[in-house]
């Protein structure tokens, strides 16, 4: 658990090896949740860049935001390894996304962190402010299942059971920001993607 002030509960990075065990093809996950070539994207709470690098491979511009500079260093290394030069790395609080992202974007991705947000409506409102008309907010969450039922590499993985959100609970937290649930996709083995649309 990070001791950085403002770090969202239950969103620390996993031990090495089990993101690939769960998601060997992160580019396919991005395609499933509607990220397409040429978009301007914010990878919010990007962590070590598991999705940042495949985003950089297809997006026009990527802004990778995380509270922890060490995570950003890891993400920067992943993006550097594919030779992409269209990614900006910003250390900051997710609630401040409207000031951290330099321009309106087509898509904001938040993977494996929304469950820990103490004030989800506040965050969703901040996201809404930087979306272009018709833009999307994609939330990748663990299904609301007991942690003991979501193993990887022989051990229970993911956030504590009590932090997990069902798709309906996620939608209810985002709704006050005026974002409507446009699509729900299954992301096996243990996740779903909830894609919300700006007006």
Secondary structure as the mmCIF struct_conf table of DSSP 4:
data_model
#
loop_
_struct_conf.conf_type_id
_struct_conf.id
_struct_conf.beg_label_comp_id
_struct_conf.beg_label_asym_id
_struct_conf.beg_label_seq_id
_struct_conf.end_label_comp_id
_struct_conf.end_label_asym_id
_struct_conf.end_label_seq_id
BEND BEND1 UNK A 4 UNK A 4
TURN_TY1_P TURN_TY1_P1 UNK A 5 UNK A 6
HELX_LH_PP_P HELX_LH_PP_P1 UNK A 7 UNK A 8
TURN_TY1_P TURN_TY1_P2 UNK A 9 UNK A 10
HELX_LH_PP_P HELX_LH_PP_P2 UNK A 12 UNK A 15
TURN_TY1_P TURN_TY1_P3 UNK A 16 UNK A 17
HELX_RH_AL_P HELX_RH_AL_P1 UNK A 18 UNK A 22
BEND BEND2 UNK A 24 UNK A 24
HELX_RH_AL_P HELX_RH_AL_P2 UNK A 26 UNK A 32
TURN_TY1_P TURN_TY1_P4 UNK A 33 UNK A 34
TURN_TY1_P TURN_TY1_P5 UNK A 37 UNK A 38
STRN STRN1 UNK A 40 UNK A 44
TURN_TY1_P TURN_TY1_P6 UNK A 45 UNK A 45
TURN_TY1_P TURN_TY1_P7 UNK A 47 UNK A 48
TURN_TY1_P TURN_TY1_P8 UNK A 50 UNK A 51
HELX_RH_AL_P HELX_RH_AL_P3 UNK A 52 UNK A 58
BEND BEND3 UNK A 60 UNK A 60
STRN STRN2 UNK A 61 UNK A 66
BEND BEND4 UNK A 67 UNK A 67
HELX_RH_AL_P HELX_RH_AL_P4 UNK A 69 UNK A 81
TURN_TY1_P TURN_TY1_P9 UNK A 82 UNK A 83
STRN STRN3 UNK A 87 UNK A 91
BEND BEND5 UNK A 92 UNK A 92
HELX_RH_3T_P HELX_RH_3T_P1 UNK A 94 UNK A 96
HELX_RH_AL_P HELX_RH_AL_P5 UNK A 97 UNK A 100
BEND BEND6 UNK A 101 UNK A 103
STRN STRN4 UNK A 105 UNK A 111
BEND BEND7 UNK A 112 UNK A 112
HELX_RH_3T_P HELX_RH_3T_P2 UNK A 114 UNK A 116
TURN_TY1_P TURN_TY1_P10 UNK A 118 UNK A 119
HELX_RH_AL_P HELX_RH_AL_P6 UNK A 120 UNK A 130
STRN STRN5 UNK A 131 UNK A 142
BEND BEND8 UNK A 144 UNK A 145
HELX_RH_3T_P HELX_RH_3T_P3 UNK A 147 UNK A 149
BEND BEND9 UNK A 150 UNK A 150
STRN STRN6 UNK A 151 UNK A 152
TURN_TY1_P TURN_TY1_P11 UNK A 153 UNK A 154
STRN STRN7 UNK A 155 UNK A 156
BEND BEND10 UNK A 158 UNK A 159
HELX_RH_3T_P HELX_RH_3T_P4 UNK A 161 UNK A 163
HELX_RH_AL_P HELX_RH_AL_P7 UNK A 167 UNK A 175
TURN_TY1_P TURN_TY1_P12 UNK A 176 UNK A 178
STRN STRN8 UNK A 180 UNK A 187
TURN_TY1_P TURN_TY1_P13 UNK A 188 UNK A 190
STRN STRN9 UNK A 191 UNK A 197
#
